[in-house]
């Protein structure tokens, strides 16, 4: 990662009954919207899954943004027909957590440490 | 990040009363053990903090490893006197979650997606 990139960490609950479907959608064999991530300057996008003590499953993502206008790029991404179709598949797998900003599907987390 | 790096995502609970202490320890103005991370091939180490629906606070980390023997490097890191001292400060801030492997302070999560 380049230190001039902005970093983002996000979290959302994953429905237990949707785990396999979500994994299949995100398998390396599935192109999904990977080309759109690159198009809109999103890099090193990694999603992790873990079950926490409340028994629920959570997805945690880390990605980096190399463009000049994140909000604009995310707006354009959200309007891409392929992305609209993608979110129609992935959103029903997830349950947004309560502690999030208005409009967020994935709640953005606070960065408390970084070392290149 | 280089695609030949191994990625790691981990999670641990952060005690609410230790949030400020933990942030202070990890402030960019505090050298901490940053030089040891570099020495043992740990890069792009980012820690995020968020409160989940159970009311507890969690730390989520993402980092990348560029060396040849991760277990060996982590063993050497764990024996560094500065690192031993560091963990004596940070471990009491944390509560390991139940869903973890033996010996883990931070529970390693499963990677379900990656796009460079």
gemmi code that builds the backbone of each chain (N, CA, C; Angstrom):
import gemmi

chains = {
    "A": [
        ("UNK", (0.843, -1.189, 0.000), (0.000, 0.000, 0.000), (0.881, 1.243, 0.000)),
        ("UNK", (0.396, 2.315, -0.629), (1.127, 3.575, -0.674), (0.596, 4.451, 0.463)),
        ("UNK", (1.494, 5.169, 1.098), (1.072, 5.927, 2.273), (0.176, 7.113, 1.907)),
        ("UNK", (0.092, 7.462, 0.614), (-0.807, 8.553, 0.225), (-2.228, 8.067, -0.032)),
        ("UNK", (-2.423, 6.774, 0.159), (-3.773, 6.246, 0.013), (-4.555, 6.460, 1.302)),
        ("UNK", (-5.858, 6.690, 1.143), (-6.733, 6.744, 2.322), (-7.175, 5.326, 2.644)),
        ("UNK", (-7.273, 5.026, 3.931), (-7.675, 3.678, 4.346), (-9.093, 3.699, 4.914)),
        ("UNK", (-9.785, 2.602, 4.710), (-11.145, 2.465, 5.220), (-11.300, 1.084, 5.850)),
        ("UNK", (-11.907, 1.051, 7.039), (-12.254, -0.206, 7.689), (-13.744, -0.173, 7.970)),
        ("UNK", (-14.447, -1.242, 7.614), (-15.903, -1.253, 7.773), (-16.376, -2.579, 8.347)),
        ("UNK", (-17.575, -2.562, 8.911), (-18.124, -3.774, 9.530), (-19.624, -3.883, 9.268)),
        ("UNK", (-20.071, -5.126, 9.086), (-21.497, -5.407, 8.917), (-21.733, -6.834, 9.395)),
        ("UNK", (-22.941, -7.114, 9.877), (-23.259, -8.499, 10.254), (-23.571, -9.318, 9.001)),
        ("UNK", (-23.171, -10.592, 9.021), (-23.506, -11.519, 7.934), (-24.489, -12.552, 8.484)),
        ("UNK", (-25.646, -12.684, 7.837), (-26.637, -13.674, 8.295), (-26.033, -15.076, 8.209)),
        ("UNK", (-26.196, -15.841, 9.284), (-25.585, -17.173, 9.328), (-26.036, -18.038, 8.144)),
        ("UNK", (-27.298, -17.930, 7.781), (-27.811, -18.777, 6.708), (-27.353, -18.316, 5.326)),
        ("UNK", (-26.660, -17.191, 5.284), (-26.187, -16.658, 3.999), (-24.673, -16.791, 3.836)),
        ("UNK", (-24.009, -17.419, 4.791), (-22.546, -17.479, 4.753), (-22.043, -18.140, 3.470)),
        ("UNK", (-22.592, -19.309, 3.142), (-22.086, -20.000, 1.960), (-22.372, -19.213, 0.686)),
        ("UNK", (-23.558, -18.631, 0.617), (-23.910, -17.830, -0.563), (-22.962, -16.645, -0.708)),
        ("UNK", (-22.664, -15.999, 0.423), (-21.769, -14.844, 0.391), (-20.356, -15.254, -0.037)),
        ("UNK", (-19.900, -16.382, 0.491), (-18.566, -16.869, 0.106), (-18.517, -17.210, -1.379)),
        ("UNK", (-19.572, -17.842, -1.880), (-19.599, -18.202, -3.302), (-19.565, -16.956, -4.181)),
        ("UNK", (-20.317, -15.941, -3.779), (-20.328, -14.694, -4.549), (-18.943, -14.050, -4.596)),
        ("UNK", (-18.191, -14.231, -3.506), (-16.897, -13.564, -3.383), (-15.705, -14.461, -3.711)),
        ("UNK", (-15.978, -15.664, -4.200), (-14.883, -16.579, -4.554), (-14.021, -15.960, -5.657)),
        ("UNK", (-12.750, -16.308, -5.654), (-11.829, -15.729, -6.642), (-12.246, -16.100, -8.065)),
        ("UNK", (-13.002, -17.183, -8.198), (-13.466, -17.611, -9.520), (-14.621, -16.742, -10.039)),
        ("UNK", (-15.200, -15.936, -9.165), (-16.322, -15.079, -9.552), (-15.824, -13.650, -9.776)),
        ("UNK", (-15.969, -13.173, -11.000), (-15.471, -11.824, -11.324), (-16.174, -10.753, -10.484)),
        ("UNK", (-17.478, -10.947, -10.258), (-18.219, -9.980, -9.453), (-18.030, -8.572, -9.981)),
        ("UNK", (-17.743, -7.629, -9.100), (-17.544, -6.238, -9.526), (-16.094, -5.800, -9.335)),
        ("UNK", (-15.180, -6.757, -9.410), (-13.762, -6.436, -9.207), (-13.277, -5.327, -10.147)),
        ("UNK", (-13.729, -5.385, -11.391), (-13.283, -4.366, -12.363), (-13.784, -2.970, -11.985)),
        ("UNK", (-14.930, -2.922, -11.307), (-15.449, -1.604, -10.895), (-14.666, -1.049, -9.710)),
        ("UNK", (-14.191, -1.928, -8.836), (-13.357, -1.458, -7.720), (-12.118, -0.770, -8.278)),
        ("UNK", (-11.475, -1.430, -9.243), (-10.278, -0.842, -9.854), (-10.617, 0.472, -10.555)),
        ("UNK", (-11.744, 0.463, -11.265), (-12.143, 1.661, -12.025), (-12.308, 2.865, -11.103)),
        ("UNK", (-12.810, 2.629, -9.900), (-13.064, 3.740, -8.980), (-12.022, 3.847, -7.866)),
        ("UNK", (-10.811, 3.377, -8.170), (-9.635, 3.646, -7.318), (-9.652, 2.967, -5.948)),
        ("UNK", (-10.341, 1.817, -5.865), (-10.377, 1.022, -4.639), (-9.375, -0.129, -4.776)),
        ("UNK", (-8.462, -0.227, -3.816), (-7.395, -1.228, -3.893), (-7.278, -2.034, -2.600)),
        ("UNK", (-6.638, -3.194, -2.758), (-6.294, -4.016, -1.594), (-7.528, -4.258, -0.719)),
        ("UNK", (-8.625, -4.559, -1.396), (-9.908, -4.733, -0.711), (-9.963, -6.153, -0.147)),
        ("UNK", (-10.002, -6.247, 1.156), (-10.018, -7.550, 1.812), (-11.200, -7.603, 2.759)),
        ("UNK", (-11.921, -8.722, 2.733), (-13.046, -8.929, 3.649), (-12.758, -10.163, 4.498)),
        ("UNK", (-12.876, -9.981, 5.807), (-12.681, -11.071, 6.760), (-14.015, -11.411, 7.417)),
        ("UNK", (-14.125, -12.659, 7.863), (-15.343, -13.155, 8.515), (-14.976, -13.790, 9.849)),
        ("UNK", (-15.759, -13.474, 10.885), (-15.518, -14.130, 12.177), (-16.798, -14.119, 13.013)),
        ("UNK", (-16.966, -15.161, 13.819), (-18.094, -15.232, 14.755), (-17.641, -14.651, 16.098)),
        ("UNK", (-18.397, -13.676, 16.589), (-18.033, -13.053, 17.866), (-18.817, -13.685, 19.020)),
        ("UNK", (-18.575, -13.174, 20.225), (-19.129, -13.808, 21.431), (-20.655, -13.771, 21.503)),
        ("UNK", (-21.285, -12.871, 20.738), (-22.759, -12.830, 20.737), (-23.350, -13.925, 19.845)),
        ("UNK", (-22.456, -14.735, 19.246), (-22.906, -15.837, 18.410), (-23.176, -15.433, 16.968)),
        ("UNK", (-23.112, -14.130, 16.708), (-23.372, -13.642, 15.349), (-22.080, -13.592, 14.537)),
        ("UNK", (-22.248, -13.608, 13.219), (-21.117, -13.547, 12.291), (-20.987, -12.123, 11.760)),
        ("UNK", (-19.742, -11.682, 11.664), (-19.492, -10.325, 11.183), (-18.469, -10.329, 10.058)),
        ("UNK", (-18.671, -9.408, 9.137), (-17.717, -9.166, 8.058), (-16.959, -7.881, 8.372)),
        ("UNK", (-15.655, -7.929, 8.200), (-14.807, -6.754, 8.415), (-14.015, -6.516, 7.145)),
        ("UNK", (-14.059, -5.298, 6.650), (-13.321, -5.010, 5.425), (-12.256, -3.951, 5.650)),
        ("UNK", (-11.192, -4.078, 4.874), (-10.139, -3.059, 4.811), (-9.911, -2.785, 3.336)),
        ("UNK", (-9.896, -1.488, 2.954), (-9.509, -1.163, 1.582), (-8.830, 0.192, 1.551)),
        ("UNK", (-8.248, 0.478, 0.412), (-7.504, 1.721, 0.245), (-7.996, 2.446, -0.999)),
        ("UNK", (-8.004, 3.767, -0.913), (-8.524, 4.599, -2.006), (-7.428, 5.522, -2.516)),
        ("UNK", (-7.211, 5.483, -3.812), (-6.095, 6.248, -4.400), (-6.547, 7.445, -5.229)),
        ("UNK", (-7.868, 7.676, -5.318), (-8.342, 8.769, -6.171), (-8.330, 10.125, -5.488)),
        ("UNK", (-8.978, 11.077, -6.121), (-8.961, 12.462, -5.635), (-10.261, 12.865, -4.951)),
        ("UNK", (-11.355, 12.127, -5.246), (-12.669, 12.522, -4.713), (-13.454, 11.254, -4.362)),
        ("UNK", (-13.287, 10.813, -3.129), (-13.874, 9.547, -2.700), (-15.392, 9.560, -2.816)),
        ("UNK", (-16.034, 10.619, -2.318), (-17.490, 10.678, -2.336), (-18.024, 10.599, -3.766)),
        ("UNK", (-17.359, 11.314, -4.670), (-17.802, 11.326, -6.072), (-17.620, 9.938, -6.692)),
        ("UNK", (-16.459, 9.340, -6.451), (-16.215, 8.004, -7.010), (-17.219, 6.984, -6.467)),
        ("UNK", (-17.554, 7.091, -5.174), (-18.507, 6.143, -4.598), (-19.915, 6.373, -5.149)),
        ("UNK", (-20.218, 7.636, -5.458), (-21.521, 7.931, -6.064), (-21.611, 7.312, -7.459)),
        ("UNK", (-20.521, 7.486, -8.222), (-20.501, 6.912, -9.579), (-20.554, 5.383, -9.518)),
        ("UNK", (-19.813, 4.807, -8.587), (-19.825, 3.353, -8.426), (-21.234, 2.854, -8.106)),
        ("UNK", (-21.910, 3.571, -7.207), (-23.240, 3.127, -6.766), (-24.263, 3.188, -7.886)),
        ("UNK", (-23.961, 3.968, -8.939), (-24.896, 4.115, -10.067), (-24.603, 3.157, -11.214)),
        ("UNK", (-23.490, 2.446, -11.128), (-23.151, 1.478, -12.190), (-24.167, 0.334, -12.150)),
        ("UNK", (-24.812, 0.048, -13.270), (-25.832, -1.021, -13.293), (-25.311, -2.352, -12.733)),
        ("UNK", (-24.063, -2.691, -13.043), (-23.524, -3.948, -12.534), (-23.398, -3.923, -11.016)),
        ("UNK", (-23.108, -2.749, -10.487), (-22.975, -2.643, -9.033), (-24.342, -2.670, -8.343)),
        ("UNK", (-25.316, -2.031, -8.989), (-26.688, -2.074, -8.471), (-27.146, -3.531, -8.377)),
        ("UNK", (-26.852, -4.302, -9.428), (-27.237, -5.724, -9.452), (-26.477, -6.511, -8.377)),
        ("UNK", (-25.205, -6.146, -8.173), (-24.360, -6.829, -7.184), (-24.892, -6.617, -5.771)),
        ("UNK", (-25.225, -5.387, -5.470), (-25.740, -5.091, -4.125), (-27.097, -5.742, -3.864)),
        ("UNK", (-27.856, -5.988, -4.955), (-29.122, -6.701, -4.781), (-28.888, -8.143, -4.348)),
        ("UNK", (-27.686, -8.648, -4.636), (-27.319, -9.989, -4.198), (-26.706, -9.981, -2.801)),
        ("UNK", (-25.856, -8.977, -2.537), (-25.089, -9.002, -1.285), (-25.832, -8.357, -0.111)),
        ("UNK", (-26.592, -7.304, -0.361), (-27.274, -6.627, 0.756), (-28.169, -7.571, 1.566)),
        ("UNK", (-28.949, -8.463, 0.908), (-29.826, -9.351, 1.696), (-29.054, -10.348, 2.563)),
        ("UNK", (-27.756, -10.502, 2.305), (-26.929, -11.404, 3.130), (-26.550, -10.732, 4.448)),
        ("UNK", (-26.676, -9.414, 4.482), (-26.125, -8.639, 5.593), (-27.199, -8.006, 6.474)),
        ("UNK", (-26.799, -7.693, 7.711), (-27.627, -6.921, 8.629), (-26.778, -5.749, 9.104)),
        ("UNK", (-27.093, -4.545, 8.699), (-26.291, -3.398, 9.160), (-26.343, -3.293, 10.682)),
        ("UNK", (-25.226, -2.966, 11.305), (-25.230, -2.828, 12.763), (-25.838, -1.476, 13.146)),
        ("UNK", (-26.244, -1.361, 14.403), (-26.934, -0.138, 14.832), (-26.015, 1.081, 14.816)),
        ("UNK", (-24.772, 0.863, 15.227), (-23.811, 1.958, 15.357), (-23.206, 2.300, 13.996)),
        ("UNK", (-24.009, 3.038, 13.193), (-23.545, 3.417, 11.857), (-24.135, 4.773, 11.483)),
        ("UNK", (-23.551, 5.382, 10.471), (-24.035, 6.669, 9.996), (-25.226, 6.451, 9.064)),
        ("UNK", (-26.059, 7.487, 8.927), (-27.210, 7.427, 8.026), (-26.760, 7.059, 6.609)),
        ("UNK", (-27.428, 6.101, 6.023), (-27.095, 5.711, 4.658), (-26.051, 4.629, 4.538)),
        ("UNK", (-25.388, 4.291, 5.647), (-24.355, 3.267, 5.590), (-24.963, 1.861, 5.619)),
        ("UNK", (-24.481, 0.993, 4.738), (-24.783, -0.440, 4.821), (-23.717, -1.081, 5.720)),
        ("UNK", (-22.465, -0.823, 5.370), (-21.323, -1.200, 6.206), (-20.981, 0.025, 7.072)),
        ("UNK", (-20.831, -0.165, 8.362), (-20.464, 0.941, 9.255), (-18.962, 1.200, 9.183)),
        ("UNK", (-18.595, 2.450, 8.930), (-17.164, 2.768, 8.912), (-16.615, 2.808, 10.326)),
        ("UNK", (-15.453, 2.227, 10.513), (-14.809, 2.170, 11.827), (-13.758, 3.270, 11.942)),
        ("UNK", (-13.367, 3.533, 13.167), (-12.324, 4.529, 13.435), (-10.947, 3.881, 13.354)),
        ("UNK", (-10.031, 4.520, 12.670), (-8.653, 4.011, 12.632), (-7.905, 4.510, 13.853)),
        ("UNK", (-7.339, 3.610, 14.634), (-6.617, 4.021, 15.838), (-5.107, 3.766, 15.720)),
        ("UNK", (-4.683, 3.109, 14.641), (-3.258, 2.820, 14.477), (-2.963, 2.528, 13.021)),
        ("UNK", (-1.829, 3.034, 12.571), (-1.321, 2.615, 11.271), (0.179, 2.684, 11.256)),
        ("UNK", (0.794, 1.645, 10.718), (2.237, 1.650, 10.474), (2.487, 1.057, 9.097)),
        ("UNK", (3.115, 1.866, 8.228), (3.397, 1.369, 6.867), (4.347, 0.171, 6.905)),
    ],
    "B": [
        ("UNK", (-0.062, -2.618, -1.440), (0.334, -3.942, -0.992), (0.734, -4.787, -2.198)),
        ("UNK", (1.641, -5.710, -2.010), (2.083, -6.593, -3.079), (1.288, -7.893, -2.949)),
        ("UNK", (0.912, -8.454, -4.066), (0.039, -9.630, -4.005), (0.771, -10.864, -3.489)),
        ("UNK", (2.099, -10.822, -3.387), (2.827, -11.957, -2.825), (2.896, -11.889, -1.298)),
        ("UNK", (2.327, -10.850, -0.729), (2.272, -10.771, 0.725), (1.116, -11.604, 1.254)),
        ("UNK", (1.319, -12.186, 2.432), (0.216, -12.865, 3.106), (-0.548, -11.832, 3.920)),
        ("UNK", (-1.860, -11.976, 3.946), (-2.686, -11.029, 4.695), (-3.231, -11.667, 5.971)),
        ("UNK", (-3.390, -10.826, 6.983), (-3.932, -11.282, 8.251), (-4.966, -10.281, 8.749)),
        ("UNK", (-6.112, -10.800, 9.202), (-7.133, -9.977, 9.835), (-7.403, -10.565, 11.208)),
        ("UNK", (-7.411, -9.727, 12.232), (-7.584, -10.228, 13.592), (-8.555, -9.355, 14.389)),
        ("UNK", (-9.089, -9.919, 15.453), (-10.071, -9.199, 16.265), (-9.868, -9.501, 17.743)),
        ("UNK", (-10.085, -8.482, 18.570), (-10.016, -8.628, 20.029), (-10.929, -7.553, 20.637)),
        ("UNK", (-11.487, -7.827, 21.807), (-12.288, -6.795, 22.488), (-11.362, -5.790, 23.155)),
        ("UNK", (-11.773, -4.513, 23.147), (-11.044, -3.458, 23.863), (-11.901, -3.009, 25.045)),
        ("UNK", (-11.339, -3.073, 26.242), (-12.091, -2.643, 27.433), (-12.448, -1.166, 27.296)),
        ("UNK", (-13.708, -0.834, 27.561), (-14.174, 0.539, 27.379), (-13.335, 1.527, 28.187)),
        ("UNK", (-12.973, 1.144, 29.401), (-12.219, 2.066, 30.271), (-10.758, 2.209, 29.835)),
        ("UNK", (-10.349, 1.433, 28.850), (-8.967, 1.488, 28.370), (-8.838, 2.124, 26.988)),
        ("UNK", (-9.958, 2.613, 26.461), (-9.933, 3.140, 25.096), (-8.926, 4.279, 24.948)),
        ("UNK", (-8.975, 5.261, 25.855), (-8.071, 6.400, 25.709), (-6.619, 5.988, 25.884)),
        ("UNK", (-6.372, 5.102, 26.855), (-5.001, 4.622, 27.071), (-4.485, 3.902, 25.823)),
        ("UNK", (-5.338, 3.090, 25.237), (-4.938, 2.347, 24.036), (-4.652, 3.290, 22.868)),
        ("UNK", (-5.512, 4.290, 22.717), (-5.293, 5.271, 21.639), (-3.992, 6.038, 21.852)),
        ("UNK", (-3.736, 6.410, 23.097), (-2.509, 7.155, 23.387), (-1.276, 6.309, 23.074)),
        ("UNK", (-1.331, 5.040, 23.444), (-0.204, 4.142, 23.170), (0.050, 4.026, 21.667)),
        ("UNK", (-1.034, 4.096, 20.890), (-0.917, 3.877, 19.451), (-0.891, 5.160, 18.631)),
        ("UNK", (-0.806, 6.299, 19.293), (-0.747, 7.577, 18.572), (0.499, 7.618, 17.697)),
        ("UNK", (0.386, 8.336, 16.585), (1.519, 8.405, 15.656), (2.741, 9.029, 16.304)),
        ("UNK", (2.521, 9.818, 17.365), (3.638, 10.449, 18.081), (4.386, 9.461, 18.971)),
        ("UNK", (3.810, 8.274, 19.171), (4.447, 7.266, 20.019), (5.123, 6.210, 19.148)),
        ("UNK", (6.432, 6.098, 19.260), (7.172, 5.142, 18.427), (6.715, 3.716, 18.688)),
        ("UNK", (6.455, 3.401, 19.949), (5.994, 2.058, 20.278), (6.940, 1.000, 19.740)),
        ("UNK", (6.400, -0.016, 19.100), (7.232, -1.081, 18.530), (7.198, -1.077, 17.002)),
        ("UNK", (6.982, 0.109, 16.434), (6.891, 0.198, 14.971), (8.140, -0.360, 14.288)),
        ("UNK", (9.321, -0.079, 14.868), (10.561, -0.559, 14.232), (10.644, -2.087, 14.249)),
        ("UNK", (10.003, -2.710, 15.241), (10.026, -4.175, 15.304), (9.079, -4.786, 14.266)),
        ("UNK", (7.979, -4.101, 13.985), (7.083, -4.593, 12.936), (7.846, -4.647, 11.614)),
        ("UNK", (8.543, -3.562, 11.310), (9.321, -3.530, 10.063), (10.404, -4.608, 10.066)),
        ("UNK", (11.068, -4.752, 11.220), (12.162, -5.733, 11.320), (11.680, -7.148, 11.013)),
        ("UNK", (10.446, -7.439, 11.419), (9.930, -8.800, 11.228), (8.907, -8.890, 10.080)),
        ("UNK", (9.064, -7.992, 9.122), (8.347, -8.114, 7.832), (6.836, -7.924, 7.903)),
        ("UNK", (6.394, -7.129, 8.901), (4.976, -6.796, 9.032), (4.742, -5.404, 8.440)),
        ("UNK", (3.798, -5.314, 7.506), (3.572, -4.054, 6.805), (2.089, -3.686, 6.790)),
        ("UNK", (1.871, -2.389, 6.542), (0.508, -1.885, 6.333), (-0.409, -2.324, 7.483)),
        ("UNK", (0.119, -2.203, 8.688), (-0.600, -2.648, 9.896), (-1.581, -1.548, 10.308)),
        ("UNK", (-2.847, -1.886, 10.214), (-3.871, -0.916, 10.558), (-4.807, -1.526, 11.586)),
        ("UNK", (-5.139, -0.737, 12.610), (-6.086, -1.184, 13.636), (-7.278, -0.235, 13.633)),
        ("UNK", (-8.462, -0.821, 13.551), (-9.717, -0.067, 13.595), (-10.459, -0.385, 14.895)),
        ("UNK", (-11.270, 0.561, 15.325), (-12.060, 0.420, 16.554), (-13.526, 0.714, 16.250)),
        ("UNK", (-14.413, -0.135, 16.793), (-15.843, 0.140, 16.626), (-16.636, -0.526, 17.744)),
        ("UNK", (-17.729, 0.120, 18.127), (-18.648, -0.460, 19.112), (-19.730, -1.237, 18.367)),
        ("UNK", (-19.894, -2.501, 18.729), (-20.905, -3.328, 18.052), (-22.205, -3.352, 18.861)),
        ("UNK", (-23.199, -4.094, 18.362), (-24.541, -4.060, 18.942), (-24.606, -4.601, 20.367)),
        ("UNK", (-23.598, -5.381, 20.782), (-23.602, -5.891, 22.163), (-23.100, -4.832, 23.149)),
        ("UNK", (-22.791, -3.634, 22.634), (-22.351, -2.539, 23.489), (-20.856, -2.558, 23.773)),
        ("UNK", (-20.184, -3.617, 23.341), (-18.743, -3.733, 23.578), (-17.944, -3.130, 22.423)),
        ("UNK", (-16.707, -2.781, 22.737), (-15.813, -2.198, 21.747), (-14.844, -3.270, 21.253)),
        ("UNK", (-14.617, -3.247, 19.951), (-13.725, -4.240, 19.355), (-12.653, -3.570, 18.514)),
        ("UNK", (-11.470, -4.185, 18.531), (-10.365, -3.777, 17.677), (-10.252, -4.785, 16.536)),
        ("UNK", (-10.094, -4.285, 15.323), (-9.906, -5.128, 14.152), (-8.622, -4.707, 13.471)),
        ("UNK", (-7.763, -5.671, 13.191), (-6.505, -5.330, 12.538), (-6.389, -6.012, 11.185)),
        ("UNK", (-5.685, -5.322, 10.313), (-5.297, -5.884, 9.017), (-3.814, -5.628, 8.876)),
        ("UNK", (-3.053, -6.658, 8.503), (-1.637, -6.416, 8.195), (-1.162, -7.407, 7.156)),
        ("UNK", (0.010, -7.143, 6.636), (0.581, -7.983, 5.573), (1.986, -8.414, 5.957)),
        ("UNK", (2.339, -9.623, 5.577), (3.630, -10.218, 5.932), (4.411, -10.540, 4.663)),
        ("UNK", (5.639, -10.051, 4.602), (6.440, -10.210, 3.381), (7.608, -11.177, 3.548)),
        ("UNK", (7.747, -11.778, 4.727), (8.901, -12.652, 4.968), (8.677, -14.070, 4.468)),
        ("UNK", (9.585, -14.945, 4.861), (9.562, -16.332, 4.373), (9.030, -17.310, 5.414)),
        ("UNK", (9.084, -16.912, 6.701), (8.683, -17.848, 7.766), (7.942, -17.070, 8.855)),
        ("UNK", (6.636, -16.978, 8.692), (5.817, -16.153, 9.581), (5.911, -16.619, 11.037)),
        ("UNK", (5.776, -17.921, 11.275), (5.794, -18.427, 12.652), (7.131, -18.094, 13.319)),
        ("UNK", (8.215, -18.274, 12.574), (9.541, -17.997, 13.136), (9.697, -16.510, 13.443)),
        ("UNK", (9.284, -15.676, 12.513), (9.392, -14.234, 12.737), (8.540, -13.802, 13.936)),
        ("UNK", (7.358, -14.385, 14.068), (6.495, -14.003, 15.193), (7.082, -14.493, 16.521)),
        ("UNK", (7.769, -15.630, 16.488), (8.429, -16.134, 17.691), (9.559, -15.188, 18.106)),
        ("UNK", (10.346, -14.772, 17.123), (11.447, -13.849, 17.407), (10.909, -12.505, 17.902)),
        ("UNK", (9.836, -12.033, 17.268), (9.220, -10.774, 17.697), (8.747, -10.874, 19.148)),
        ("UNK", (8.129, -11.997, 19.481), (7.561, -12.150, 20.824), (8.638, -12.196, 21.906)),
        ("UNK", (9.885, -12.475, 21.496), (10.979, -12.569, 22.468), (11.764, -11.266, 22.603)),
        ("UNK", (11.467, -10.310, 21.759), (12.160, -9.015, 21.824), (11.757, -8.314, 23.124)),
        ("UNK", (12.720, -7.924, 23.942), (12.389, -7.279, 25.225), (11.448, -6.079, 25.077)),
        ("UNK", (11.653, -5.289, 24.042), (10.762, -4.130, 23.845), (9.338, -4.576, 23.551)),
        ("UNK", (9.208, -5.708, 22.867), (7.875, -6.198, 22.543), (7.204, -6.809, 23.778)),
        ("UNK", (8.003, -7.494, 24.583), (7.479, -8.048, 25.846), (6.918, -6.910, 26.704)),
        ("UNK", (7.680, -5.816, 26.767), (7.239, -4.653, 27.547), (5.977, -4.029, 26.953)),
        ("UNK", (5.924, -4.011, 25.630), (4.780, -3.428, 24.921), (3.505, -4.210, 25.214)),
        ("UNK", (3.591, -5.517, 25.125), (2.408, -6.352, 25.371), (1.960, -6.279, 26.835)),
        ("UNK", (2.893, -5.955, 27.727), (2.489, -5.771, 29.130), (1.619, -4.529, 29.290)),
        ("UNK", (1.747, -3.615, 28.336), (0.902, -2.419, 28.350), (-0.416, -2.661, 27.611)),
        ("UNK", (-0.321, -3.362, 26.469), (-1.513, -3.476, 25.617), (-2.439, -4.642, 26.002)),
        ("UNK", (-1.871, -5.763, 26.427), (-2.728, -6.922, 26.751), (-3.792, -6.593, 27.798)),
        ("UNK", (-3.463, -5.857, 28.870), (-4.495, -5.564, 29.878), (-5.631, -4.672, 29.361)),
        ("UNK", (-5.424, -4.055, 28.206), (-6.483, -3.232, 27.607), (-7.518, -4.103, 26.900)),
        ("UNK", (-7.127, -5.331, 26.614), (-7.929, -6.190, 25.732), (-8.563, -7.368, 26.470)),
        ("UNK", (-9.645, -7.875, 25.877), (-10.272, -9.118, 26.321), (-10.337, -10.042, 25.108)),
        ("UNK", (-9.572, -11.124, 25.092), (-9.646, -12.034, 23.942), (-11.061, -12.589, 23.798)),
        ("UNK", (-11.525, -12.716, 22.579), (-12.862, -13.276, 22.382), (-12.794, -14.800, 22.515)),
        ("UNK", (-13.968, -15.399, 22.720), (-13.988, -16.859, 22.967), (-13.577, -17.653, 21.728)),
        ("UNK", (-14.033, -17.200, 20.585), (-13.799, -17.917, 19.333), (-12.399, -17.620, 18.800)),
        ("UNK", (-11.405, -18.301, 19.410), (-10.018, -18.096, 18.994), (-9.235, -19.391, 19.196)),
        ("UNK", (-8.068, -19.449, 18.573), (-7.201, -20.614, 18.707), (-6.398, -20.515, 20.005)),
        ("UNK", (-5.961, -21.667, 20.501), (-5.133, -21.712, 21.707), (-3.907, -20.822, 21.533)),
        ("UNK", (-3.662, -19.994, 22.521), (-2.481, -19.134, 22.475), (-2.709, -17.791, 21.810)),
        ("UNK", (-3.866, -17.610, 21.184), (-4.132, -16.337, 20.512), (-4.614, -15.275, 21.500)),
        ("UNK", (-4.050, -14.070, 21.392), (-4.583, -12.896, 22.082), (-5.628, -12.255, 21.165)),
        ("UNK", (-5.206, -11.985, 19.953), (-6.107, -11.538, 18.900), (-6.526, -12.793, 18.125)),
        ("UNK", (-7.819, -12.952, 17.888), (-8.313, -14.091, 17.111), (-8.149, -13.826, 15.625)),
        ("UNK", (-7.523, -14.766, 14.917), (-7.385, -14.590, 13.472), (-8.718, -14.871, 12.794)),
        ("UNK", (-9.070, -14.032, 11.845), (-10.323, -14.170, 11.112), (-10.074, -14.853, 9.775)),
        ("UNK", (-11.150, -15.353, 9.180), (-11.072, -15.995, 7.871), (-11.194, -14.946, 6.770)),
        ("UNK", (-10.321, -15.030, 5.774), (-10.444, -14.121, 4.635), (-11.447, -14.701, 3.648)),
        ("UNK", (-12.470, -13.935, 3.299), (-13.476, -14.430, 2.349), (-13.441, -13.683, 1.020)),
        ("UNK", (-12.622, -12.641, 0.922), (-12.533, -11.884, -0.332), (-11.256, -11.080, -0.357)),
        ("UNK", (-10.671, -11.034, -1.540), (-9.558, -10.102, -1.739), (-9.496, -9.696, -3.182)),
        ("UNK", (-9.315, -8.408, -3.407), (-9.081, -7.876, -4.752), (-7.953, -6.854, -4.670)),
        ("UNK", (-6.875, -7.110, -5.398), (-5.737, -6.183, -5.372), (-6.141, -4.802, -5.902)),
    ],
}
model = gemmi.Model(1)
for chain_id, residues in chains.items():
    chain = gemmi.Chain(chain_id)
    for i, (resn, *xyz) in enumerate(residues, 1):
        res = gemmi.Residue()
        res.name, res.seqid = resn, gemmi.SeqId(i, " ")
        for name, pos in zip(("N", "CA", "C"), xyz):
            atom = gemmi.Atom()
            atom.name, atom.element = name, gemmi.Element(name[0])
            atom.pos, atom.b_iso = gemmi.Position(*pos), 0.0
            res.add_atom(atom)
        chain.add_residue(res)
    model.add_chain(chain)
structure = gemmi.Structure()
structure.add_model(model)
structure.setup_entities()
